Structure formats: C-alpha cells, structure tokens
Amino acid sequence: MPEPVRCEVCGKLFSSSHLKSHKRLAHVKGEVTGADGQGGMKTILELYDRLSPEDKERVLAELAAREREPA
C-alpha cells in the first residue's frame, strides 16, 4: 500500500507511488538553461513558435510590461 513520502527537492507530501513521477515532471534539470545560455534561448523560442497568434500577442505584451517595470 502506498505511503505518504516527502519530496527531497520541494518538501511537499506525495503518495510513494507518485513521487517518482512528480520528481521527473516537476524538477526537470537543465530543461531551459544550457551551459552557455543559448540552449535556454533556443528552448524559449521553440516554445514561442508553438503558440497561437493570440497567445504570442499576450506573451509580447507581458514581456513589454516587464521591461517597463523598475528592477
């Protein structure tokens, strides 16, 4: 029978039968960033290309708004 176990990465409780899947899906290593930073940029651009035209507009508007915010 599955027991409650704590994820070592985020500390949340999960069923022992789901912990492996949680860690694989929620704590992926190096998915966005590359060693030189270019891998991350490539991944972001590939994801952007998959968006609908409406979602692309929303992303661009959000990025523009973030640029205007003081750091």
Residue frames as a rotation matrix with the C-alpha (Angstrom) as fourth column:
MET 1
0.581 0.814 0.000 0.00
0.814 -0.581 0.000 0.00
0.000 0.000 -1.000 0.00
PRO 2
-0.006 -0.602 0.799 1.39
0.495 -0.696 -0.520 3.46
0.869 0.392 0.302 -0.90
GLU 3
0.201 -0.030 -0.979 2.64
0.953 -0.227 0.203 5.57
-0.228 -0.973 -0.017 1.98
PRO 4
0.987 0.097 0.125 2.98
0.121 -0.971 -0.204 9.35
0.102 0.217 -0.971 2.27
VAL 5
0.143 -0.987 -0.076 6.52
0.953 0.117 0.278 10.47
-0.266 -0.112 0.958 1.49
ARG 6
0.659 0.008 -0.752 8.17
0.060 -0.997 0.043 13.88
-0.749 -0.073 -0.658 1.27
CYS 7
0.805 -0.413 0.426 9.86
0.457 -0.026 -0.889 15.10
0.378 0.910 0.167 -1.90
GLU 8
0.200 -0.832 -0.518 13.51
0.887 -0.071 0.456 15.85
-0.416 -0.551 0.724 -1.12
VAL 9
-0.571 -0.442 0.692 13.53
0.753 -0.618 0.227 18.72
0.327 0.651 0.685 -3.62
CYS 10
-0.414 0.491 0.766 10.43
-0.100 -0.862 0.498 20.77
0.905 0.130 0.406 -2.73
GLY 11
-0.978 -0.070 0.198 9.36
-0.202 0.057 -0.978 19.24
0.057 -0.996 -0.070 0.59
LYS 12
-0.150 0.989 -0.016 5.76
-0.979 -0.146 0.140 18.53
0.136 0.037 0.990 -0.44
LEU 13
-0.453 0.089 0.887 4.00
-0.399 0.869 -0.291 15.31
-0.797 -0.486 -0.358 0.56
PHE 14
-0.106 0.394 -0.913 3.09
-0.960 0.200 0.198 12.74
0.261 0.897 0.357 -2.08
SER 15
0.852 0.328 0.409 1.99
-0.388 0.919 0.072 9.14
-0.352 -0.220 0.910 -2.25
SER 16
-0.069 -0.945 0.319 5.04
-0.330 0.323 0.887 6.90
-0.941 -0.044 -0.334 -2.57
SER 17
0.045 0.142 0.989 3.57
0.739 0.661 -0.129 5.58
-0.672 0.737 -0.075 -5.82
HIS 18
0.835 0.345 0.428 3.50
0.546 -0.609 -0.575 9.10
0.063 0.715 -0.697 -7.33
LEU 19
0.628 -0.605 -0.489 6.77
0.001 -0.628 0.778 10.55
-0.778 -0.489 -0.394 -6.03
LYS 20
-0.326 -0.811 0.487 8.94
0.544 0.261 0.798 9.33
-0.774 0.524 0.356 -8.90
SER 21
0.032 0.432 0.901 6.59
0.977 -0.205 0.063 10.86
0.212 0.878 -0.428 -11.49
HIS 22
0.915 0.307 -0.262 6.37
0.377 -0.881 0.285 14.11
-0.143 -0.360 -0.922 -9.52
LYS 23
0.278 -0.897 -0.343 10.14
0.073 -0.337 0.939 14.47
-0.958 -0.286 -0.028 -9.38
ARG 24
-0.428 -0.431 0.794 10.53
0.773 0.281 0.569 13.65
-0.468 0.857 0.213 -13.06
LEU 25
0.132 0.606 0.784 7.88
0.911 -0.386 0.144 16.16
0.390 0.696 -0.603 -14.15
ALA 26
0.929 0.369 -0.026 8.25
0.342 -0.827 0.446 18.95
0.143 -0.424 -0.894 -11.59
HIS 27
0.644 -0.748 -0.161 12.00
-0.272 -0.420 0.866 19.03
-0.715 -0.514 -0.473 -11.06
VAL 28
0.831 -0.333 0.446 13.48
0.554 0.428 -0.714 18.61
0.046 0.840 0.540 -14.53
LYS 29
0.258 -0.835 -0.486 17.17
0.299 -0.410 0.862 19.54
-0.919 -0.368 0.144 -14.61
GLY 30
-0.620 -0.739 -0.264 18.56
0.040 -0.366 0.930 21.75
-0.784 0.566 0.257 -17.36
GLU 31
0.038 0.693 0.719 15.41
0.869 0.333 -0.366 21.87
-0.494 0.639 -0.590 -19.44
VAL 32
0.912 0.402 0.083 15.56
0.395 -0.804 -0.444 25.59
-0.112 0.438 -0.892 -20.15
THR 33
0.690 -0.694 -0.206 19.14
-0.634 -0.717 0.291 26.64
-0.350 -0.070 -0.934 -19.48
GLY 34
0.836 -0.534 -0.128 22.17
0.326 0.670 -0.666 25.43
0.441 0.516 0.735 -21.35
ALA 35
0.272 -0.826 -0.494 25.80
0.921 0.075 0.381 25.64
-0.278 -0.559 0.781 -20.33
ASP 36
-0.772 -0.606 0.192 26.32
0.634 -0.714 0.295 28.72
-0.042 0.350 0.936 -22.49
GLY 37
-0.505 0.661 -0.555 22.80
-0.051 -0.665 -0.745 30.13
-0.861 -0.348 0.370 -22.14
GLN 38
-0.688 0.210 -0.695 22.00
-0.726 -0.238 0.646 29.51
-0.030 0.948 0.317 -25.80
GLY 39
-0.878 0.376 -0.296 20.18
0.313 0.919 0.239 26.25
0.362 0.117 -0.925 -25.06
GLY 40
-0.483 0.708 -0.516 17.69
0.594 -0.169 -0.787 28.12
-0.644 -0.686 -0.339 -22.92
MET 41
-0.426 0.287 -0.858 17.10
-0.532 -0.847 -0.019 30.75
-0.732 0.448 0.513 -25.57
LYS 42
-0.856 0.084 -0.510 16.55
-0.421 0.459 0.782 28.04
0.300 0.884 -0.358 -28.19
THR 43
-0.748 0.600 -0.284 14.01
0.661 0.711 -0.240 26.27
0.058 -0.367 -0.928 -25.96
ILE 44
-0.373 0.610 -0.700 12.14
0.226 -0.671 -0.706 29.51
-0.900 -0.421 0.113 -25.29
LEU 45
-0.528 0.134 -0.838 11.98
-0.746 -0.544 0.383 30.35
-0.405 0.828 0.388 -28.99
GLU 46
-0.911 0.221 -0.349 10.78
-0.018 0.823 0.568 26.84
0.413 0.523 -0.746 -29.87
LEU 47
-0.552 0.742 -0.380 8.01
0.752 0.247 -0.611 27.14
-0.360 -0.624 -0.694 -27.27
TYR 48
-0.383 0.373 -0.845 7.09
-0.217 -0.926 -0.310 30.58
-0.898 0.065 0.436 -28.59
ASP 49
-0.814 0.011 -0.581 6.79
-0.581 0.020 0.814 29.20
0.020 1.000 -0.010 -32.14
ARG 50
-0.834 0.504 -0.225 4.19
0.474 0.863 0.174 26.69
0.282 0.039 -0.959 -30.93
LEU 51
-0.601 0.615 -0.510 1.87
0.295 -0.422 -0.857 29.38
-0.742 -0.666 0.072 -29.54
SER 52
0.213 0.756 0.619 -1.27
0.971 -0.093 -0.220 30.57
-0.109 0.647 -0.754 -31.28
PRO 53
-0.321 -0.323 0.890 -1.14
0.552 -0.828 -0.101 34.12
0.769 0.459 0.444 -32.71
GLU 54
0.602 0.618 0.506 -3.30
-0.082 -0.582 0.809 35.35
0.794 -0.529 -0.300 -29.81
ASP 55
0.882 -0.314 -0.352 -1.00
0.449 0.328 0.831 33.80
-0.145 -0.891 0.430 -27.22
LYS 56
-0.096 -0.940 0.327 2.04
0.970 -0.162 -0.182 35.26
0.224 0.299 0.927 -28.98
GLU 57
0.005 0.188 0.982 0.48
0.136 -0.973 0.186 38.72
0.991 0.132 -0.030 -28.63
ARG 58
0.921 0.377 0.097 -0.15
-0.061 -0.106 0.992 38.12
0.385 -0.920 -0.074 -24.92
VAL 59
0.517 -0.808 -0.283 3.44
0.838 0.411 0.358 36.97
-0.173 -0.422 0.890 -24.37
LEU 60
-0.292 -0.646 0.705 4.84
0.761 -0.603 -0.238 40.02
0.579 0.468 0.668 -26.17
ALA 61
0.351 0.499 0.792 2.58
-0.110 -0.818 0.564 42.34
0.930 -0.285 -0.233 -24.15
GLU 62
0.974 -0.014 -0.227 3.69
0.222 0.270 0.937 40.69
0.048 -0.963 0.266 -20.89
LEU 63
0.139 -0.990 0.001 7.37
0.990 0.139 0.026 40.98
-0.026 -0.002 1.000 -21.84
ALA 64
-0.214 -0.169 0.962 6.91
0.416 -0.907 -0.067 44.65
0.884 0.386 0.264 -22.75
ALA 65
0.732 0.546 0.407 5.19
-0.159 -0.444 0.882 45.29
0.662 -0.711 -0.239 -19.42
ARG 66
0.796 -0.489 -0.357 8.03
0.581 0.454 0.675 43.61
-0.168 -0.745 0.646 -17.55
GLU 67
-0.142 -0.865 0.481 10.59
0.910 -0.305 -0.282 45.74
0.391 0.397 0.830 -19.39
ARG 68
0.045 0.249 0.968 8.79
0.033 -0.968 0.247 48.89
0.998 0.021 -0.052 -18.20
GLU 69
0.924 0.315 -0.218 8.80
0.195 0.103 0.975 47.75
0.330 -0.943 0.034 -14.55
PRO 70
0.368 -0.829 0.421 11.64
-0.837 -0.493 -0.239 49.09
0.406 -0.264 -0.875 -12.41
ALA 71
0.078 -0.448 -0.891 14.13
-0.012 0.893 -0.450 46.41
0.997 0.046 0.064 -11.42
